Structure formats: C-alpha cells, structure tokens
Amino acid sequence: MNDVSGQGRKHSAESFAAELRRRIREAVKGYEAGATLPTIREFAADAEEAVARGVAEKAIDRLRAEGLIESRRGSGSLVRASRVPRTSPGRLSADQWGRGLSIQAYDSADPPKAVDVAVGDVVPPAQVADALGVPPGGIVLSRYRRYVRGRRSVQLATAYLPTDLTRGTRIEHTDTGSGGTFARLAEQGFRPTRFVERVTSRAPTPEEIDGVDGREGLSLRREGSLVFEITRHAYAGDRCVEVSLMVLDAEVYELVYEFPAGGDDK
C-alpha cells in the first residue's frame, strides 16, 4: 500500500479511519477522487496495514457515513468527489441571472446538470398555493428538474409559479433561455427583489429514493442517508412570484453563506 504510517502495529477502527481519511484528504496515490479502494478482504490480508477485517469494515462504514466514500454495487467503495458548494445569496443575485447566467453556474464551473425537465399545469400543495395567492384547487405552472453529477442523482427540485406570469413566455418551455426563470420574470415586470430560504435536514422518503410516476429518485442508501430540504420563496416587491421545493443529497452538497456583518465600521 502507499504512504502507510504506523507499520507493524494493530489499528483500531478509529485510528484506521483516521489514516484512510488522511490519505483521501491529501489525495495520496490510490485515494484520489474516483479511485476504487481495496476491499475489506484486501485490507485485512495486507500485512503492512496491520488491520483486522472487522476493524477495516467499521472504518469504511465510518467514512461512508461521513460522505468521504460511496459504495456502488459491483464497483466496491470509491472515493467520493469533492462536495458541491451551494453559495447564498450570491447565486441568486441579479448580477448572475441578469447577465444571462444560470444560478447553478455561480457555484461551480461544472455544476450538476438538470435532466428530466417536466413543465405543466398542476394543483400545487396547499402551502404553495397560499404563498402564491392562488385559491384552493387553483392551477399554477410546475417546473420539475432532477439534477445529476456524473451518474449520480443529487437533487430533485420543483418550482411553482402563477400562470398569469408564465402564459406565453419561455417559462412554459423546458429551456427557459439565458438567465433562466428569474430573467423571464424580470422581462414581465416582476424582477425578483428578495428571496427567503428555509433549510432543514431529514431522512429521505421512499419516494425520493425510488422515484415516482416513472421518474428516477436520488442515488441514496436506504439507511443512514440524509437530505437537505430547501424551500425558497422569490418575491417581486411584496408579491411571491415563485416557490421552489428542493431535496438535495446531504452527502454531496455543502451550504455556503456569505453576507456582510452589518453595522458601521469603527
């Protein structure tokens, strides 16, 4: 094995997890993003590692729970790529979408890609209808997207908008054009001026893992996985013009917040 410290001694689960964690974070050869780790049996059989099979298994389980590695059927355990930043409020700034750029591109030069885009009229959840000022049973436009990173599904998102702001616009198309939905709203005279996001963490539902109505779900394990649930309200003045409900793989994303401290400098 490469760059092994502590040769000739027995590892505990904690010490072996710490050693593997170091190799991954330092990108030691064989532990770079995307690399396939040795199997539990291979670790235990390697005299240089000096680790029992049960210890290696516990260490791998710990790193998997931390999101440093992932297991794929038929491929073993792989070093996970770096997390995807989700930077607020910069990603929602008019300086971004007003220049014809996607909000996803603010976070990364290679952000997750939107697939399975579906657009249509729906009766929204009650809390969405209330926020948008739609009467019970009323219709709004729904924009559903699934985001993938490589072959991994990492986010499910549905945006809801009042139909009086979307009829006859590119918001009704799968491709909303440069700058996306917010740029199209601005063209209608409803430029978003304020956003409110609420974030919670929870276990995923079976539907979010397995998918519904023929749609794929998130690439999650059934046990131990967590998601970020984000509810975003976009306002043009006092009017709520979009409600977006998002579910993100918490092992893939990191939420980054940048804001001024406020007050006068002394």
Buried (B, 14 or more C-beta within 10 A) or exposed (E): BEEEEEEEEEBEBEBBBBBBBEBBEEEBEBBEEEBEBBEBEEBBEBEEBBBBEEBBBBBBBBBBBEBBBBEEEEEBBBBBBEBBBBBBEBBBBBEBBEEEBBBBEBBBEEBBEBEBEEBEEEBBEEEBBBBBEBEEEEBBBBBBBBBBBEEBBBBBBBBBBBBEBBEEBBBBEEEBBEBBBBBBBBBBEBBBBEBEBEBEEEEBEEEBBBBEEEBBBBBBEEEEBBBBBBBBBBBBEEEBBBBBBBBBBBBBBBBEEEEEEEEEEE
